[in-house]
Amino acid sequence: MSKYDVHLFPVVRFTVRGSEAESMEDACKKAEQFLSREAIKSAMCGGYEHGADFADEVIEALVDVQGDEQYEHTRWLRPVGDGWKEHEKTKS
């Protein structure tokens, strides 16, 4: 049996409220300006004017085999149904 380090990539919903814009597309562009690592951390702790929480979805995982210092066996996987399947990033 092997040991693995698994890096999960969950979706985080970051809400920017009251964005004034000419269109929905413009509102998205303006909202992106608020997005930063620190803003997300702060929002998830309740200390920011905007909100953030996990959206109950993991979009992919990066799996390393412990001891594989050259990362030759590292793989990207995506959830598929009730399981996981190797992702194309691995094969490129």
Secondary structure, DSSP 8 states (H G I E B T S, - for coil): ---EEEEEEEEEEEE--S---SSHHHHHHHHHTT--HHHHHHHHTT-SSSEEEEEEEEEEEEEEETT-TT-TT-EEEEEETTEEEE-HHHH-
